[in-house]
Structure formats: C-alpha cells, structure tokens
Amino acid sequence: MRRQCEAAYFTVEAALILPVAMLFTVMMIFLAFYSYDRCVMEHSAYEAAMRGTSSHFRTAAEAETAARAAAAGLVEGKLFAIRDLSYDVAVDAGSVTVTYHCGVDMPLVTWLGEYVSGIDMTLDISRSAKRLRPSRTVRDCRILNRLIAEK
C-alpha cells in the first residue's frame, strides 16, 4: 500500500511541474529569438544608414536609394520572431536615419493581452549616421596632422 501512494505523489507532482517547465522552456527560446532579432535589426539599421553616408553620393535622393536598398536586403531571411516588418529611410543634409518597425510574435501574448492591459508587442528601432562631406573631412585631417606635428 505504501508503494502505491509514493507512485501517485510522483504522478501528481509531475503533472503540475511538467507544464510549468515546458512553458518556461518555450518562453526562454522565444526570448532568445527576440534578442537575436533585435540585435540583427539594430545592426542592420546602423549599417544601412552608414551605406547612405558615402561621400560619392551627390544628392539626398542617391543616398536614400542606397540606404533603402541596404535596409531591405540586410534583414532579409534573418529574422525569426518578427511579423509585419517595415522600414523607413530619412535623409537630410547632415544625416541618414533608418527606422525599422515590426510586431513581435510571442506565444501566449494574445491570451495574456486579455488579462493584462497595455501590452505592446511592437518594436521600433532607429539608427542614424552623419553624412560625409569630403571638404570638411580633409580640413579635419589637416588640423589633426598639424596637432600631431606640433607634439
């Protein structure tokens, strides 16, 4: 009789602990996907902005075209837990800004949203880079060379 009670306790404990352990494991895997996707998007936004800052682009339209092409190609096929990805490129006289906007696919979020208000599962990542001006860069290099020569 004693053996049967011990076996029953193990079954009940396993029935309670196993779903919690599985839920925790799945959530940790999706957290890793989210972290990876965020890292890829931050790097891609900055790299796309840098590609639009080259000094051989004469107009803002050329810089925007290069940054837009880079923004589309850098994240293609690399993201796991993202849906509805869109991007925007803004170019002005001094900088290029690339912004990614997307939703994050996480399990149980729609269910959790019924009980907790204010859950926002969107991700906005924006990175900027200064546009290069060759004449200013040459002047800065000359100033640095003069300072180095004086020391």
C-alpha positions in Angstrom: 0.0 0.0 0.0 2.8 2.4 0.8 4.4 1.9 -2.6 1.2 2.9 -4.4 0.9 6.2 -2.5 4.5 7.2 -3.4 3.9 6.5 -7.1 0.7 8.6 -7.0 2.6 11.5 -5.4 5.2 11.4 -8.2 2.5 11.4 -10.9 0.6 14.4 -9.4 3.9 16.4 -8.9 5.0 15.6 -12.5 1.6 16.6 -13.8 1.9 20.0 -12.1 5.6 20.7 -12.7 6.0 19.5 -16.3 3.7 22.1 -17.9 5.4 24.9 -16.0 8.8 23.6 -17.0 7.7 23.3 -20.7 6.2 26.8 -20.7 9.3 28.3 -19.1 11.5 26.5 -21.7 9.4 27.7 -24.7 9.4 31.3 -23.3 13.1 31.2 -22.9 13.5 30.0 -26.5 11.3 32.8 -27.8 13.2 35.3 -25.7 16.4 34.2 -27.4 14.7 34.7 -30.8 13.6 38.2 -29.7 17.1 39.1 -28.5 18.7 37.8 -31.7 16.1 39.6 -33.9 16.6 42.9 -32.1 20.4 42.7 -32.4 20.2 41.9 -36.1 17.7 44.8 -36.7 19.9 47.3 -34.7 23.0 46.3 -36.6 21.2 46.4 -40.0 19.7 49.8 -39.3 23.1 51.3 -38.5 24.8 49.6 -41.4 22.1 50.7 -43.8 22.4 54.3 -42.5 26.2 54.1 -43.0 25.8 52.9 -46.6 23.8 56.0 -47.3 26.5 58.3 -46.0 29.2 57.8 -48.6 30.8 60.9 -50.0 30.3 59.9 -53.6 26.5 60.4 -53.3 25.9 63.9 -54.7 22.2 64.2 -53.8 20.0 63.1 -50.9 18.0 61.0 -53.4 21.0 58.9 -54.2 21.8 58.5 -50.5 18.2 57.5 -49.8 18.2 54.9 -52.6 21.4 53.3 -51.3 20.2 53.2 -47.7 16.7 51.9 -48.7 18.3 49.1 -50.8 20.6 48.2 -47.9 17.7 48.3 -45.3 15.7 45.9 -47.4 18.5 43.4 -48.1 20.3 43.3 -44.7 17.4 41.7 -42.8 16.0 39.5 -45.5 15.7 35.9 -44.3 17.5 36.6 -41.0 14.6 37.2 -38.6 12.7 34.5 -36.6 10.1 36.1 -34.3 9.1 39.1 -36.3 6.0 39.9 -38.3 4.9 42.8 -40.5 8.4 44.3 -40.9 8.5 47.7 -42.5 11.3 50.3 -42.7 11.6 54.0 -43.4 14.6 56.0 -44.6 15.0 59.7 -43.9 17.9 61.7 -45.4 18.7 65.3 -44.7 21.7 67.5 -45.3 23.6 66.2 -42.3 22.4 62.6 -41.6 20.8 59.4 -42.8 18.3 57.7 -40.5 16.9 54.2 -41.0 13.9 53.1 -38.9 12.5 49.5 -38.6 9.0 48.9 -37.3 7.6 45.4 -36.7 5.5 43.3 -34.4 6.9 40.5 -32.3 5.4 37.1 -32.4 5.5 35.6 -28.9 3.4 32.6 -27.7 0.5 33.3 -25.3 0.6 37.1 -25.9 -2.9 37.2 -27.3 -4.1 35.2 -24.3 -2.1 37.3 -21.9 -3.4 40.5 -23.5 -7.0 39.7 -22.3 -5.8 39.8 -18.7 -3.1 42.5 -18.7 -3.8 45.8 -20.4 -1.1 47.8 -22.1 1.0 45.0 -23.6 2.7 46.4 -26.7 4.5 43.8 -28.7 5.9 46.2 -31.4 9.5 47.0 -31.9 10.8 50.3 -33.3 14.5 50.6 -34.0 16.1 53.7 -35.4 19.7 54.4 -36.1 21.4 57.5 -37.7 24.7 58.2 -39.2 26.2 61.5 -40.3 26.7 62.2 -44.0 30.2 62.6 -45.0 31.5 65.9 -46.5 34.8 65.4 -48.2 36.0 69.0 -47.9 35.2 69.0 -44.1 37.0 65.7 -43.7 40.1 66.9 -45.5 40.2 70.1 -43.3 39.8 68.0 -40.1 42.6 65.7 -41.2 44.9 68.7 -41.8 44.1 70.0 -38.4 44.9 66.7 -36.8 48.2 66.4 -38.8 49.2 69.9 -37.6 48.4 69.0 -34.0 50.4 65.7 -34.2 53.4 67.5 -35.8 53.4 70.1 -33.0 53.8 67.4 -30.3 
